[in-house]
Amino acid sequence: MGGSGADYGRGIATDQNSNVYITGKTYSTDFATLITNPTTSPSGNGDVFVAKMNPDQTAFVYKSYFGGSNDDGSRDIAVDNSGNAYIIGTTSSSDFIRVDAQQTQLSGIRDAFVTKLNPQGNQILHSTYLGGTAAEAGYGIAVIPNGDGSAYITGVTWSTNFFQLICYPCVTNGSSAFVAKISTTSASMGYTLLLSANYSTQGHGIAVDSTGTVYVTGQSLAFGLYSVLGYQPGNAGGLDAFITLINTNGAVVKSTYYGGPGDDCEAPGDDRECSIAIDSGFVYINWYRNKWQLRDSTPSGY
């Protein structure tokens, strides 16, 4: 799957009919069909592609790409029961497409973006920047399949003016993980919060259950990350993972480090980035393939 240039698959999802959706970054202009509703201006210098395959993976339903005049690329994708695709990534294009945007201008050297495609893959229904005056990267996205069109997202910000409403704790030294709920049917925001430590905290993966409860994982290099009912209250060395549970109001309910004396979760693009999935009250994290059952009463919390 690709064109005459370099192409990279970064995220994958399935819908209720077992169709497969893939997103990533393309340097090919002959790989997919350019989205023209509304008009985009991809440069070929790194653009976003989204492809849908049938359940047998024998044919493409669509292959589409879009972008701006600078470097763009996606990292993750989610799909609702109507077949709309939700994509998160990073852009440094000042002319990246905006539709009902929460943020209409590129604020720093690069911002995160969230874009929603229609079921046919030929129209952008929603698209927005998310960022402050330094830099951001969007890494994870999730939706409730039969929900209201809200997207739940995570990534990393180096900006001190990223538009957070809540922070755990408020630390400006290094990067912070951001977690947000945004509407993709209007320009409204649900909530935004930052998970911070003394240095190098990033959100990599996100999942949401049918009630809107959010589960986030990522990396943190230092002590200081907000921990409540934690299985592991502090960093054990290197880049430890964290797992955080957030309620429907955007407040942290449970949060813990998880790792050993070495690096346990690295930035996306390395060979040990972390992701998360949920099923019937269990949380699955990929780098150790651990399974924890959430409990409300024990001090460990997991």
Contacts in CASP RR format, 6 or more apart in sequence:
PFRMAT RR
TARGET T0000
AUTHOR 0000-0000-0000
METHOD contacts of the structure
MODEL  1
MGGSGADYGRGIATDQNSNVYITGKTYSTDFATLITNPTTSPSGNGDVFV
AKMNPDQTAFVYKSYFGGSNDDGSRDIAVDNSGNAYIIGTTSSSDFIRVD
AQQTQLSGIRDAFVTKLNPQGNQILHSTYLGGTAAEAGYGIAVIPNGDGS
AYITGVTWSTNFFQLICYPCVTNGSSAFVAKISTTSASMGYTLLLSANYS
TQGHGIAVDSTGTVYVTGQSLAFGLYSVLGYQPGNAGGLDAFITLINTNG
AVVKSTYYGGPGDDCEAPGDDRECSIAIDSGFVYINWYRNKWQLRDSTPS
GY
1 7 0 8 1.000
1 22 0 8 1.000
1 31 0 8 1.000
1 51 0 8 1.000
2 26 0 8 1.000
2 28 0 8 1.000
2 31 0 8 1.000
3 26 0 8 1.000
3 28 0 8 1.000
3 30 0 8 1.000
3 31 0 8 1.000
4 28 0 8 1.000
4 29 0 8 1.000
4 30 0 8 1.000
4 31 0 8 1.000
5 26 0 8 1.000
5 27 0 8 1.000
5 28 0 8 1.000
5 31 0 8 1.000
6 26 0 8 1.000
6 27 0 8 1.000
6 28 0 8 1.000
7 24 0 8 1.000
7 25 0 8 1.000
7 26 0 8 1.000
7 27 0 8 1.000
7 28 0 8 1.000
7 31 0 8 1.000
7 49 0 8 1.000
8 24 0 8 1.000
8 25 0 8 1.000
8 26 0 8 1.000
9 22 0 8 1.000
9 23 0 8 1.000
9 24 0 8 1.000
9 25 0 8 1.000
10 23 0 8 1.000
10 24 0 8 1.000
10 25 0 8 1.000
10 73 0 8 1.000
10 74 0 8 1.000
10 75 0 8 1.000
10 76 0 8 1.000
10 268 0 8 1.000
11 22 0 8 1.000
11 23 0 8 1.000
11 24 0 8 1.000
11 74 0 8 1.000
11 75 0 8 1.000
11 76 0 8 1.000
11 77 0 8 1.000
12 20 0 8 1.000
12 21 0 8 1.000
12 22 0 8 1.000
12 23 0 8 1.000
12 77 0 8 1.000
13 20 0 8 1.000
13 21 0 8 1.000
13 77 0 8 1.000
13 78 0 8 1.000
13 79 0 8 1.000
13 85 0 8 1.000
14 20 0 8 1.000
14 21 0 8 1.000
14 79 0 8 1.000
15 21 0 8 1.000
15 79 0 8 1.000
15 80 0 8 1.000
15 81 0 8 1.000
15 83 0 8 1.000
15 145 0 8 1.000
16 81 0 8 1.000
16 145 0 8 1.000
17 55 0 8 1.000
18 55 0 8 1.000
19 52 0 8 1.000
19 53 0 8 1.000
19 54 0 8 1.000
19 55 0 8 1.000
19 61 0 8 1.000
19 83 0 8 1.000
20 52 0 8 1.000
20 53 0 8 1.000
20 54 0 8 1.000
20 55 0 8 1.000
20 57 0 8 1.000
21 50 0 8 1.000
21 51 0 8 1.000
21 52 0 8 1.000
21 53 0 8 1.000
21 77 0 8 1.000
21 79 0 8 1.000
21 85 0 8 1.000
22 50 0 8 1.000
22 51 0 8 1.000
22 52 0 8 1.000
22 53 0 8 1.000
22 77 0 8 1.000
23 48 0 8 1.000
23 49 0 8 1.000
23 50 0 8 1.000
23 51 0 8 1.000
23 74 0 8 1.000
23 75 0 8 1.000
23 76 0 8 1.000
23 77 0 8 1.000
23 85 0 8 1.000
23 87 0 8 1.000
24 48 0 8 1.000
24 49 0 8 1.000
24 50 0 8 1.000
24 73 0 8 1.000
24 74 0 8 1.000
24 75 0 8 1.000
25 46 0 8 1.000
25 47 0 8 1.000
25 48 0 8 1.000
25 49 0 8 1.000
25 72 0 8 1.000
25 73 0 8 1.000
25 74 0 8 1.000
26 32 0 8 1.000
26 44 0 8 1.000
26 46 0 8 1.000
26 47 0 8 1.000
26 48 0 8 1.000
26 49 0 8 1.000
26 65 0 8 1.000
27 44 0 8 1.000
27 45 0 8 1.000
27 46 0 8 1.000
27 47 0 8 1.000
28 44 0 8 1.000
29 42 0 8 1.000
29 44 0 8 1.000
31 49 0 8 1.000
31 63 0 8 1.000
31 65 0 8 1.000
32 49 0 8 1.000
32 51 0 8 1.000
32 63 0 8 1.000
32 64 0 8 1.000
32 65 0 8 1.000
33 62 0 8 1.000
33 63 0 8 1.000
33 64 0 8 1.000
33 65 0 8 1.000
33 122 0 8 1.000
34 40 0 8 1.000
34 42 0 8 1.000
34 64 0 8 1.000
34 65 0 8 1.000
34 66 0 8 1.000
35 64 0 8 1.000
35 65 0 8 1.000
35 66 0 8 1.000
35 117 0 8 1.000
35 121 0 8 1.000
35 122 0 8 1.000
35 123 0 8 1.000
35 124 0 8 1.000
36 122 0 8 1.000
37 122 0 8 1.000
37 123 0 8 1.000
37 124 0 8 1.000
38 97 0 8 1.000
38 99 0 8 1.000
38 124 0 8 1.000
40 66 0 8 1.000
40 67 0 8 1.000
40 68 0 8 1.000
40 97 0 8 1.000
40 124 0 8 1.000
41 67 0 8 1.000
41 68 0 8 1.000
41 69 0 8 1.000
41 95 0 8 1.000
42 65 0 8 1.000
42 66 0 8 1.000
42 67 0 8 1.000
42 68 0 8 1.000
42 72 0 8 1.000
43 67 0 8 1.000
43 68 0 8 1.000
43 69 0 8 1.000
43 70 0 8 1.000
43 93 0 8 1.000
45 69 0 8 1.000
45 70 0 8 1.000
45 71 0 8 1.000
46 67 0 8 1.000
46 71 0 8 1.000
46 72 0 8 1.000
46 73 0 8 1.000
47 65 0 8 1.000
47 66 0 8 1.000
47 67 0 8 1.000
47 68 0 8 1.000
47 72 0 8 1.000
47 73 0 8 1.000
48 65 0 8 1.000
48 66 0 8 1.000
48 67 0 8 1.000
48 72 0 8 1.000
48 73 0 8 1.000
48 74 0 8 1.000
48 87 0 8 1.000
48 89 0 8 1.000
48 115 0 8 1.000
49 63 0 8 1.000
49 64 0 8 1.000
49 65 0 8 1.000
49 74 0 8 1.000
50 62 0 8 1.000
50 63 0 8 1.000
50 64 0 8 1.000
50 65 0 8 1.000
50 74 0 8 1.000
50 77 0 8 1.000
50 85 0 8 1.000
50 87 0 8 1.000
50 117 0 8 1.000
50 121 0 8 1.000
51 60 0 8 1.000
51 62 0 8 1.000
51 63 0 8 1.000
51 64 0 8 1.000
52 60 0 8 1.000
52 61 0 8 1.000
52 62 0 8 1.000
52 63 0 8 1.000
52 85 0 8 1.000
52 121 0 8 1.000
53 59 0 8 1.000
53 60 0 8 1.000
53 61 0 8 1.000
54 60 0 8 1.000
54 61 0 8 1.000
62 120 0 8 1.000
62 121 0 8 1.000
62 122 0 8 1.000
64 117 0 8 1.000
64 121 0 8 1.000
64 122 0 8 1.000
66 97 0 8 1.000
66 115 0 8 1.000
66 124 0 8 1.000
67 91 0 8 1.000
67 93 0 8 1.000
67 96 0 8 1.000
67 97 0 8 1.000
68 91 0 8 1.000
68 93 0 8 1.000
68 95 0 8 1.000
68 96 0 8 1.000
68 97 0 8 1.000
69 93 0 8 1.000
69 94 0 8 1.000
69 95 0 8 1.000
70 91 0 8 1.000
70 92 0 8 1.000
70 93 0 8 1.000
70 94 0 8 1.000
71 91 0 8 1.000
71 92 0 8 1.000
71 93 0 8 1.000
71 110 0 8 1.000
72 89 0 8 1.000
72 90 0 8 1.000
72 91 0 8 1.000
72 92 0 8 1.000
72 93 0 8 1.000
72 96 0 8 1.000
72 113 0 8 1.000
73 89 0 8 1.000
73 90 0 8 1.000
73 91 0 8 1.000
74 87 0 8 1.000
74 88 0 8 1.000
74 89 0 8 1.000
75 88 0 8 1.000
75 89 0 8 1.000
75 90 0 8 1.000
75 137 0 8 1.000
75 138 0 8 1.000
75 139 0 8 1.000
75 140 0 8 1.000
75 268 0 8 1.000
76 87 0 8 1.000
76 88 0 8 1.000
76 89 0 8 1.000
76 138 0 8 1.000
76 139 0 8 1.000
76 140 0 8 1.000
76 141 0 8 1.000
76 205 0 8 1.000
77 85 0 8 1.000
77 86 0 8 1.000
77 87 0 8 1.000
77 88 0 8 1.000
77 141 0 8 1.000
78 85 0 8 1.000
78 86 0 8 1.000
78 141 0 8 1.000
78 142 0 8 1.000
78 143 0 8 1.000
78 151 0 8 1.000
79 85 0 8 1.000
79 86 0 8 1.000
79 143 0 8 1.000
79 145 0 8 1.000
80 86 0 8 1.000
80 143 0 8 1.000
80 144 0 8 1.000
80 145 0 8 1.000
80 146 0 8 1.000
80 147 0 8 1.000
80 149 0 8 1.000
81 145 0 8 1.000
81 146 0 8 1.000
82 119 0 8 1.000
83 119 0 8 1.000
84 116 0 8 1.000
84 117 0 8 1.000
84 118 0 8 1.000
84 119 0 8 1.000
84 125 0 8 1.000
84 149 0 8 1.000
85 116 0 8 1.000
85 117 0 8 1.000
85 121 0 8 1.000
86 114 0 8 1.000
86 115 0 8 1.000
86 116 0 8 1.000
86 141 0 8 1.000
86 143 0 8 1.000
86 151 0 8 1.000
86 184 0 8 1.000
87 114 0 8 1.000
87 115 0 8 1.000
87 116 0 8 1.000
87 117 0 8 1.000
87 141 0 8 1.000
88 112 0 8 1.000
88 113 0 8 1.000
88 114 0 8 1.000
88 138 0 8 1.000
88 139 0 8 1.000
88 140 0 8 1.000
88 141 0 8 1.000
88 151 0 8 1.000
88 153 0 8 1.000
89 112 0 8 1.000
89 113 0 8 1.000
89 114 0 8 1.000
89 137 0 8 1.000
89 138 0 8 1.000
89 139 0 8 1.000
90 110 0 8 1.000
90 111 0 8 1.000
90 112 0 8 1.000
90 113 0 8 1.000
90 136 0 8 1.000
90 137 0 8 1.000
90 138 0 8 1.000
91 106 0 8 1.000
91 110 0 8 1.000
91 111 0 8 1.000
91 112 0 8 1.000
91 113 0 8 1.000
91 129 0 8 1.000
92 106 0 8 1.000
92 109 0 8 1.000
92 110 0 8 1.000
92 111 0 8 1.000
93 106 0 8 1.000
94 105 0 8 1.000
94 106 0 8 1.000
96 106 0 8 1.000
96 113 0 8 1.000
96 127 0 8 1.000
96 129 0 8 1.000
97 115 0 8 1.000
97 124 0 8 1.000
97 127 0 8 1.000
98 104 0 8 1.000
98 127 0 8 1.000
98 128 0 8 1.000
98 129 0 8 1.000
99 124 0 8 1.000
99 125 0 8 1.000
99 126 0 8 1.000
99 127 0 8 1.000
99 128 0 8 1.000
100 126 0 8 1.000
100 128 0 8 1.000
100 184 0 8 1.000
100 185 0 8 1.000
100 186 0 8 1.000
100 187 0 8 1.000
101 126 0 8 1.000
101 127 0 8 1.000
101 128 0 8 1.000
101 129 0 8 1.000
101 187 0 8 1.000
102 128 0 8 1.000
102 129 0 8 1.000
102 130 0 8 1.000
102 182 0 8 1.000
102 183 0 8 1.000
102 187 0 8 1.000
102 188 0 8 1.000
102 189 0 8 1.000
103 111 0 8 1.000
103 128 0 8 1.000
103 129 0 8 1.000
103 130 0 8 1.000
103 131 0 8 1.000
103 163 0 8 1.000
104 128 0 8 1.000
104 129 0 8 1.000
105 129 0 8 1.000
106 129 0 8 1.000
107 129 0 8 1.000
107 131 0 8 1.000
107 132 0 8 1.000
107 133 0 8 1.000
107 159 0 8 1.000
108 131 0 8 1.000
108 132 0 8 1.000
108 133 0 8 1.000
108 134 0 8 1.000
108 135 0 8 1.000
108 159 0 8 1.000
109 134 0 8 1.000
109 135 0 8 1.000
110 135 0 8 1.000
110 136 0 8 1.000
110 137 0 8 1.000
111 129 0 8 1.000
111 130 0 8 1.000
111 131 0 8 1.000
111 132 0 8 1.000
111 135 0 8 1.000
111 136 0 8 1.000
112 129 0 8 1.000
112 130 0 8 1.000
112 131 0 8 1.000
112 136 0 8 1.000
112 137 0 8 1.000
112 138 0 8 1.000
112 153 0 8 1.000
112 155 0 8 1.000
112 157 0 8 1.000
112 178 0 8 1.000
113 127 0 8 1.000
113 128 0 8 1.000
113 129 0 8 1.000
113 130 0 8 1.000
113 138 0 8 1.000
114 126 0 8 1.000
114 127 0 8 1.000
114 128 0 8 1.000
114 130 0 8 1.000
114 141 0 8 1.000
114 151 0 8 1.000
114 153 0 8 1.000
114 182 0 8 1.000
114 184 0 8 1.000
115 124 0 8 1.000
115 126 0 8 1.000
115 127 0 8 1.000
115 128 0 8 1.000
116 124 0 8 1.000
116 125 0 8 1.000
116 126 0 8 1.000
116 127 0 8 1.000
116 151 0 8 1.000
116 184 0 8 1.000
117 123 0 8 1.000
117 124 0 8 1.000
117 125 0 8 1.000
118 124 0 8 1.000
118 125 0 8 1.000
125 184 0 8 1.000
126 184 0 8 1.000
126 185 0 8 1.000
128 182 0 8 1.000
128 187 0 8 1.000
130 136 0 8 1.000
130 138 0 8 1.000
130 153 0 8 1.000
130 178 0 8 1.000
130 180 0 8 1.000
130 182 0 8 1.000
131 157 0 8 1.000
131 159 0 8 1.000
131 162 0 8 1.000
131 163 0 8 1.000
132 157 0 8 1.000
132 159 0 8 1.000
132 161 0 8 1.000
132 162 0 8 1.000
132 163 0 8 1.000
133 159 0 8 1.000
133 160 0 8 1.000
133 161 0 8 1.000
134 157 0 8 1.000
134 158 0 8 1.000
134 159 0 8 1.000
134 160 0 8 1.000
135 157 0 8 1.000
135 158 0 8 1.000
135 159 0 8 1.000
136 155 0 8 1.000
136 156 0 8 1.000
136 157 0 8 1.000
136 158 0 8 1.000
136 159 0 8 1.000
136 162 0 8 1.000
136 178 0 8 1.000
137 155 0 8 1.000
137 156 0 8 1.000
137 202 0 8 1.000
137 268 0 8 1.000
138 153 0 8 1.000
138 154 0 8 1.000
138 155 0 8 1.000
138 156 0 8 1.000
139 154 0 8 1.000
139 155 0 8 1.000
139 156 0 8 1.000
139 202 0 8 1.000
139 203 0 8 1.000
139 204 0 8 1.000
139 205 0 8 1.000
139 268 0 8 1.000
140 153 0 8 1.000
140 154 0 8 1.000
140 155 0 8 1.000
140 203 0 8 1.000
140 204 0 8 1.000
140 205 0 8 1.000
140 206 0 8 1.000
141 151 0 8 1.000
141 152 0 8 1.000
141 153 0 8 1.000
141 154 0 8 1.000
141 206 0 8 1.000
142 151 0 8 1.000
142 152 0 8 1.000
142 153 0 8 1.000
142 206 0 8 1.000
142 207 0 8 1.000
142 208 0 8 1.000
142 214 0 8 1.000
143 149 0 8 1.000
143 150 0 8 1.000
143 151 0 8 1.000
143 152 0 8 1.000
143 208 0 8 1.000
144 150 0 8 1.000
144 208 0 8 1.000
144 209 0 8 1.000
144 210 0 8 1.000
144 212 0 8 1.000
148 183 0 8 1.000
148 185 0 8 1.000
149 183 0 8 1.000
149 184 0 8 1.000
149 185 0 8 1.000
150 181 0 8 1.000
150 182 0 8 1.000
150 183 0 8 1.000
150 184 0 8 1.000
150 190 0 8 1.000
151 181 0 8 1.000
151 182 0 8 1.000
151 184 0 8 1.000
152 179 0 8 1.000
152 180 0 8 1.000
152 181 0 8 1.000
152 206 0 8 1.000
152 208 0 8 1.000
152 212 0 8 1.000
152 214 0 8 1.000
153 178 0 8 1.000
153 179 0 8 1.000
153 180 0 8 1.000
153 181 0 8 1.000
153 182 0 8 1.000
153 206 0 8 1.000
154 177 0 8 1.000
154 178 0 8 1.000
154 179 0 8 1.000
154 180 0 8 1.000
154 203 0 8 1.000
154 204 0 8 1.000
154 205 0 8 1.000
154 206 0 8 1.000
154 216 0 8 1.000
154 218 0 8 1.000
155 177 0 8 1.000
155 178 0 8 1.000
155 179 0 8 1.000
155 202 0 8 1.000
155 203 0 8 1.000
155 204 0 8 1.000
156 175 0 8 1.000
156 176 0 8 1.000
156 177 0 8 1.000
156 178 0 8 1.000
156 201 0 8 1.000
156 202 0 8 1.000
156 203 0 8 1.000
157 175 0 8 1.000
157 176 0 8 1.000
157 178 0 8 1.000
157 194 0 8 1.000
158 174 0 8 1.000
158 175 0 8 1.000
160 172 0 8 1.000
162 176 0 8 1.000
162 178 0 8 1.000
162 192 0 8 1.000
162 194 0 8 1.000
163 189 0 8 1.000
163 192 0 8 1.000
164 178 0 8 1.000
164 192 0 8 1.000
164 193 0 8 1.000
164 194 0 8 1.000
165 191 0 8 1.000
165 192 0 8 1.000
165 193 0 8 1.000
166 191 0 8 1.000
166 192 0 8 1.000
166 193 0 8 1.000
166 194 0 8 1.000
166 250 0 8 1.000
166 251 0 8 1.000
167 176 0 8 1.000
167 193 0 8 1.000
167 194 0 8 1.000
167 195 0 8 1.000
167 196 0 8 1.000
168 193 0 8 1.000
168 194 0 8 1.000
168 195 0 8 1.000
168 196 0 8 1.000
168 225 0 8 1.000
168 226 0 8 1.000
168 252 0 8 1.000
168 255 0 8 1.000
169 196 0 8 1.000
169 224 0 8 1.000
169 226 0 8 1.000
170 194 0 8 1.000
170 196 0 8 1.000
171 196 0 8 1.000
171 197 0 8 1.000
171 198 0 8 1.000
171 224 0 8 1.000
172 196 0 8 1.000
173 198 0 8 1.000
173 199 0 8 1.000
174 199 0 8 1.000
174 200 0 8 1.000
174 201 0 8 1.000
175 199 0 8 1.000
175 200 0 8 1.000
175 201 0 8 1.000
175 202 0 8 1.000
176 194 0 8 1.000
176 195 0 8 1.000
176 196 0 8 1.000
176 201 0 8 1.000
177 194 0 8 1.000
177 195 0 8 1.000
177 196 0 8 1.000
177 201 0 8 1.000
177 202 0 8 1.000
177 203 0 8 1.000
177 216 0 8 1.000
177 218 0 8 1.000
177 220 0 8 1.000
178 192 0 8 1.000
178 193 0 8 1.000
178 194 0 8 1.000
178 195 0 8 1.000
178 203 0 8 1.000
179 192 0 8 1.000
179 193 0 8 1.000
179 194 0 8 1.000
179 195 0 8 1.000
179 203 0 8 1.000
179 206 0 8 1.000
179 214 0 8 1.000
179 216 0 8 1.000
179 244 0 8 1.000
179 246 0 8 1.000
179 250 0 8 1.000
180 189 0 8 1.000
180 190 0 8 1.000
180 191 0 8 1.000
180 192 0 8 1.000
180 193 0 8 1.000
181 189 0 8 1.000
181 190 0 8 1.000
181 191 0 8 1.000
181 192 0 8 1.000
181 214 0 8 1.000
181 250 0 8 1.000
182 188 0 8 1.000
182 189 0 8 1.000
182 190 0 8 1.000
183 189 0 8 1.000
183 190 0 8 1.000
191 249 0 8 1.000
191 250 0 8 1.000
193 246 0 8 1.000
193 250 0 8 1.000
193 252 0 8 1.000
195 201 0 8 1.000
195 203 0 8 1.000
195 216 0 8 1.000
195 225 0 8 1.000
195 226 0 8 1.000
195 242 0 8 1.000
195 244 0 8 1.000
195 252 0 8 1.000
195 255 0 8 1.000
196 224 0 8 1.000
196 225 0 8 1.000
196 226 0 8 1.000
197 220 0 8 1.000
197 221 0 8 1.000
197 222 0 8 1.000
197 223 0 8 1.000
197 224 0 8 1.000
197 225 0 8 1.000
197 235 0 8 1.000
198 222 0 8 1.000
198 223 0 8 1.000
198 224 0 8 1.000
199 221 0 8 1.000
199 222 0 8 1.000
200 219 0 8 1.000
200 220 0 8 1.000
200 221 0 8 1.000
200 222 0 8 1.000
200 239 0 8 1.000
201 218 0 8 1.000
201 219 0 8 1.000
201 220 0 8 1.000
201 221 0 8 1.000
201 222 0 8 1.000
201 225 0 8 1.000
201 242 0 8 1.000
202 218 0 8 1.000
202 219 0 8 1.000
202 220 0 8 1.000
202 267 0 8 1.000
203 216 0 8 1.000
203 217 0 8 1.000
203 218 0 8 1.000
203 219 0 8 1.000
204 217 0 8 1.000
204 218 0 8 1.000
204 219 0 8 1.000
204 265 0 8 1.000
204 267 0 8 1.000
204 268 0 8 1.000
204 273 0 8 1.000
204 274 0 8 1.000
204 275 0 8 1.000
205 216 0 8 1.000
205 217 0 8 1.000
205 218 0 8 1.000
205 274 0 8 1.000
205 275 0 8 1.000
205 276 0 8 1.000
206 214 0 8 1.000
206 215 0 8 1.000
206 216 0 8 1.000
206 217 0 8 1.000
206 276 0 8 1.000
207 214 0 8 1.000
207 215 0 8 1.000
207 276 0 8 1.000
207 277 0 8 1.000
207 278 0 8 1.000
207 283 0 8 1.000
208 214 0 8 1.000
208 215 0 8 1.000
209 215 0 8 1.000
209 278 0 8 1.000
209 281 0 8 1.000
211 248 0 8 1.000
212 248 0 8 1.000
213 245 0 8 1.000
213 246 0 8 1.000
213 247 0 8 1.000
213 248 0 8 1.000
214 245 0 8 1.000
214 246 0 8 1.000
214 250 0 8 1.000
215 243 0 8 1.000
215 244 0 8 1.000
215 245 0 8 1.000
215 246 0 8 1.000
215 276 0 8 1.000
215 278 0 8 1.000
215 283 0 8 1.000
216 242 0 8 1.000
216 243 0 8 1.000
216 244 0 8 1.000
216 246 0 8 1.000
216 276 0 8 1.000
217 241 0 8 1.000
217 242 0 8 1.000
217 243 0 8 1.000
217 244 0 8 1.000
217 265 0 8 1.000
217 274 0 8 1.000
217 275 0 8 1.000
217 276 0 8 1.000
217 285 0 8 1.000
218 241 0 8 1.000
218 242 0 8 1.000
218 265 0 8 1.000
218 274 0 8 1.000
219 239 0 8 1.000
219 240 0 8 1.000
219 241 0 8 1.000
219 242 0 8 1.000
219 264 0 8 1.000
219 265 0 8 1.000
219 266 0 8 1.000
219 267 0 8 1.000
219 274 0 8 1.000
220 235 0 8 1.000
220 239 0 8 1.000
220 240 0 8 1.000
220 241 0 8 1.000
220 242 0 8 1.000
220 257 0 8 1.000
221 235 0 8 1.000
221 238 0 8 1.000
221 239 0 8 1.000
221 240 0 8 1.000
222 235 0 8 1.000
223 234 0 8 1.000
223 235 0 8 1.000
224 234 0 8 1.000
224 235 0 8 1.000
225 234 0 8 1.000
225 235 0 8 1.000
225 242 0 8 1.000
225 255 0 8 1.000
225 257 0 8 1.000
226 244 0 8 1.000
226 252 0 8 1.000
226 255 0 8 1.000
227 233 0 8 1.000
227 234 0 8 1.000
227 255 0 8 1.000
227 256 0 8 1.000
227 257 0 8 1.000
228 252 0 8 1.000
228 253 0 8 1.000
228 254 0 8 1.000
228 255 0 8 1.000
229 254 0 8 1.000
229 255 0 8 1.000
229 256 0 8 1.000
229 298 0 8 1.000
229 299 0 8 1.000
229 300 0 8 1.000
229 301 0 8 1.000
229 302 0 8 1.000
230 254 0 8 1.000
230 255 0 8 1.000
230 256 0 8 1.000
230 257 0 8 1.000
230 299 0 8 1.000
230 300 0 8 1.000
230 301 0 8 1.000
230 302 0 8 1.000
231 256 0 8 1.000
231 257 0 8 1.000
231 258 0 8 1.000
231 292 0 8 1.000
231 300 0 8 1.000
231 301 0 8 1.000
231 302 0 8 1.000
232 240 0 8 1.000
232 256 0 8 1.000
232 257 0 8 1.000
232 258 0 8 1.000
232 259 0 8 1.000
233 256 0 8 1.000
233 257 0 8 1.000
234 240 0 8 1.000
234 257 0 8 1.000
235 257 0 8 1.000
236 257 0 8 1.000
236 259 0 8 1.000
236 260 0 8 1.000
236 261 0 8 1.000
236 262 0 8 1.000
237 259 0 8 1.000
237 260 0 8 1.000
237 261 0 8 1.000
237 262 0 8 1.000
238 260 0 8 1.000
238 261 0 8 1.000
238 262 0 8 1.000
238 263 0 8 1.000
238 264 0 8 1.000
239 262 0 8 1.000
239 263 0 8 1.000
239 264 0 8 1.000
239 265 0 8 1.000
239 266 0 8 1.000
240 257 0 8 1.000
240 258 0 8 1.000
240 259 0 8 1.000
240 260 0 8 1.000
240 264 0 8 1.000
240 265 0 8 1.000
241 257 0 8 1.000
241 258 0 8 1.000
241 259 0 8 1.000
241 264 0 8 1.000
241 265 0 8 1.000
241 274 0 8 1.000
241 285 0 8 1.000
241 287 0 8 1.000
242 255 0 8 1.000
242 256 0 8 1.000
242 257 0 8 1.000
242 258 0 8 1.000
243 255 0 8 1.000
243 256 0 8 1.000
243 258 0 8 1.000
243 276 0 8 1.000
243 283 0 8 1.000
243 285 0 8 1.000
243 292 0 8 1.000
243 302 0 8 1.000
244 252 0 8 1.000
244 254 0 8 1.000
244 255 0 8 1.000
244 256 0 8 1.000
245 252 0 8 1.000
245 253 0 8 1.000
245 254 0 8 1.000
245 255 0 8 1.000
245 294 0 8 1.000
246 252 0 8 1.000
246 253 0 8 1.000
247 253 0 8 1.000
254 294 0 8 1.000
254 301 0 8 1.000
254 302 0 8 1.000
256 301 0 8 1.000
256 302 0 8 1.000
258 264 0 8 1.000
258 285 0 8 1.000
258 290 0 8 1.000
263 272 0 8 1.000
264 272 0 8 1.000
264 274 0 8 1.000
264 287 0 8 1.000
264 288 0 8 1.000
265 272 0 8 1.000
265 273 0 8 1.000
265 274 0 8 1.000
265 287 0 8 1.000
266 272 0 8 1.000
266 273 0 8 1.000
267 273 0 8 1.000
272 287 0 8 1.000
274 285 0 8 1.000
274 286 0 8 1.000
274 287 0 8 1.000
275 285 0 8 1.000
275 286 0 8 1.000
276 283 0 8 1.000
276 284 0 8 1.000
276 285 0 8 1.000
276 286 0 8 1.000
277 283 0 8 1.000
277 284 0 8 1.000
278 284 0 8 1.000
281 293 0 8 1.000
281 294 0 8 1.000
282 291 0 8 1.000
282 292 0 8 1.000
282 293 0 8 1.000
282 294 0 8 1.000
283 291 0 8 1.000
283 292 0 8 1.000
283 294 0 8 1.000
283 302 0 8 1.000
284 290 0 8 1.000
284 291 0 8 1.000
292 302 0 8 1.000
293 302 0 8 1.000
294 301 0 8 1.000
294 302 0 8 1.000
295 301 0 8 1.000
295 302 0 8 1.000
END
